[in-house]
């Protein structure tokens, strides 16, 4: 069922100009995608929502835009050259390659599906009296399922932490995990695979410098920490935010735009006094969860997952997971990175990256709390959750992309009832006025009913229909996407009505 839903998500994204396969006319490039006209708008709106929440709404956070290319020693200092690996495993029969940890996580996801089914059955049985939290904690079968998941993930985390790849393979064999394509259980040993993309910089091949396409955006922030701190006269605690491209040589890029070789991150590094980092870590966990939930995609679709295996730089880490059509997966990571990065860059560069604290009259290396959300994953979360099929009262059906109005690519569509009698000209005047503040669209092709359905499918919150009466009374028919309610309003009211519906500031008031 979930697979069918996901196929509809992918199909809808292409049909309505959100996402296209890169280089499609040449049969495409694996795991690389282009954003179409509506996708680019939705993506940009998500960026704005994040940037405003991070930078505009916080006096002690500023934004930068660092280069993709950085001195190669950067990646030696950060640990990426030596330790940026994923565990891979090959199936001898199918010749297909997988991430070993993902195979195990997918196995656990199937057990989670069983839990979901038990919850659904109980909810139907108990109705309004159903307490989901209590049921998950007390139902014997559910508790058993959850314990199995916890045991598996704990063992995998410990094995990966110790780089005990033999035990990772042993776990795969004990769980009888099969190749998802062929069903074969004939596996190779588990090996480490470095995810860095290498390139060269220079006029000639023999004199070129080895470079890497950055696998994360964080290091650009760390390299500019001192520049920002001094020029911005920043005092601890303070943060530096950035939205930028990153690149990873993924073993198995999969699940549409969920895991790609070229992707975009929205990341903030928050510099704090040593000893306070875990308090800030907890604060940012809650702050970031609230940011997600404010979009109204359903609080039950989010959960925290504390890391069993910590990265080499971290003393605490958690993911905010979202319930995608293919199960709960990582959407955002929150890490307490300690002072690892700044100290490593101090060591490799020979430059001091310390902070002088005027209150205590001492210099020290700040600790860092990181929040990092994948923009493409965020796009997929919003898009997939918003796509709905509805059966209407008259028995007809419609497909609606019920996006949060503030994120919708097109805020309003202006539709003349017919292409004559001065209606298009009247509609164009409305477009000119509204276009100054909102991304709006003029549409005159097809019947009004078909145009409504198309606007529903691309997520347009409001449709404005101009008819013959409009020429006399300066009023139009305003239709809401979600309720399909229609009402007559004067054109002078349009800007106020649309603003209340789509302005991002109303989201920030809820944060």
Residue, then its C-alpha position, 0 to 999 in steps of 0.5 A: x500500500x505504501x509503495x503504491x502511495x509513493x509511486x503516486x507521489x513520484x508520478x504527481x511530482x513530474x506531471x505537475x512540474x515539481x520534479x524531473x529526472x536530470x538529463x531525462x532526454x538522455x535516459x536520465x542520470x541516476x539519483x540526480x533530479x531537477x526541480x521544475x517550475x512549481x518545485x523550484x517555488x515550493x523549495x524556495x518557500x521552504x528555504x525562506x521558512x527555515x532562513x527566517x526562523x533561524x536568522x530573522x527571528x534570532x538576534x544572535x544567529x547570522x547567515x553566510x554562504x560559503x564556497x563548495x570548494x575548500x582547501x583539501x586539508x579541510x577534509x583531513x582535519x574534519x575526519x572525512x578523508x579517513x572516516x567518512x564511510x558507509x558499510x556496504x554489502x553485495x549480494x552475490x546472486x543479484x550483483x546488487x550493492x546495498x548499505x548494510x545498516x539500511x538493510x537492517x533498518x528496513x527490516x526494523x521498519x517492517x516490524x514497525x508496520x506491524x505495530x502500526x497495524x495493531x494500533x489501527x485495529x485498537x483505534x477502531x475497537x476502542x474509538x474515542x476512548x483509545x489512548x495511543x500512548x498507553x496502548x504502545x506502552x502496555x500491549x504485549x504484542x506491541x511491546x514485544x515488537x518494539x523490544x525486538x527493534x530496540x535490540x536489533x538497532x542497539x546491536x547494530x549501533x554498537x557493532x558499527x561503533x566498534x567497526x565490527x563489520x563481521x557482526x553486522x554481517x552476522x546480524x543480517x544473516x541471523x535476521x535472514x534478511x534477503x535481497x529486496x529484488x531477488x530474495x537471495x540471502x547470498x551475501x558478501x562480507x561487509x566493507x567500508x565505502x568512502x563517500x567523498x567526491x574527488x576532483x582537481x583544480x589547476x590549468x594542467x593535469x600534472x600540476x592540478x591540486x586534488x580537491x573534494x566536492x564538499x560532503x557537508x556544509x558545516x566545514x564552511x561555517x567552521x572555517x569562517x567562525x573567526x571571520x564572522x565572530x570578529x566582523x559581527x562582534x558576536x558574543x557567545x552563544x551565537x549561531x551561523x546558518x547556511x543553505x548550500x549544496x553538498x555531494x556524496x558518492x552514495x552506494x545506493x541512492x534511492x527513494x526518489x529525492x530522499x537520498x541523492x548524490x547532489x543535495x541541499x542542506x539547511x544547517x546551523x552551527x551554534x557556538x556555546x561556552x563549554x559545559x553548556x552544550x548539552x543544555x543547548x542541545x536539548x533546547x535546539x531539539x525541542x525548537x527544531x521539532x516545534x518548527x516542523x510541527x508548526x506546518x501542520x503535517x501531523x504531530x504523530x508523523x514526527x519522532x526523535x531517534x537518539x543515536x546509538x552510534x555517535x559520530x567521532x566528533x559528537x557527545x550527543x546526537x538525535x534525529x527528528x524522523x518523519x513518517x514518509x510513505x516508506x516509513x519513519x526516516x531521518x529528516x533532521x539531525x541535531x548534534x552536540x559536536x563538542x569542540x572537535x572541529x575548531x580544535x582540529x582546524x586549529x591544529x591543521x592550520x596553525x591559526x587560533x580559533x578561540x573566543x575571548x570571554x570578557x566576563x571570565x577574562x579567559x580564552x577557550x575553544x567554543x563547543x558547537x551544537x548543530x542542527x541540519x535538515x536536508x532540504x530535499x528531504x524536507x521537500x519530500x516530507x511536505x509534498x508526500x504528506x500533502x498529496x491526497x485523493x478525496x471522494x466528494x459528496x456527489x461521488x466524484x473524486x479529486x486529487x489535491x495537494x494540500x500544502x501549507x498555504x505559506x509554502x504553496x508555489x502559487x498563492x492564488x489563481x485568477x480565472x476568467x469564466x470565459x475568454x471574452x466579453x472583457x473578462x480576461x482584461x478584468x482578470x489581468x488587472x487583478x493579477x497586476x495588483x496581486x503580483x506585487x506581493x504574491x506569486x499568482x497565476x492567470x489561467x484561462x484554458x479549459x472549463x472552470x471546473x477543470x481549472x479548479x482541479x488543476x489548481x487543487x493538484x498543484x496546491x494553490x490555496x485560493x482561486x479567484x473567478x471573474x464572471x460577467x457580474x464582476x464587471x458591474x459590481x467589482x466582486x469576484x468568486x473566491x474559492x478555497x482549496x481545502x474546503x472548496x467553499x465559494x464566496x463572493x468578495x469585493x476585489x478591494x478585499x482580495x489582498x487582505x484575504x490572501x495575506x491572512x491565508x498565505x503570509x508566512x508571518x502567521x506561522x512564526x506567531x505559532x513558534 
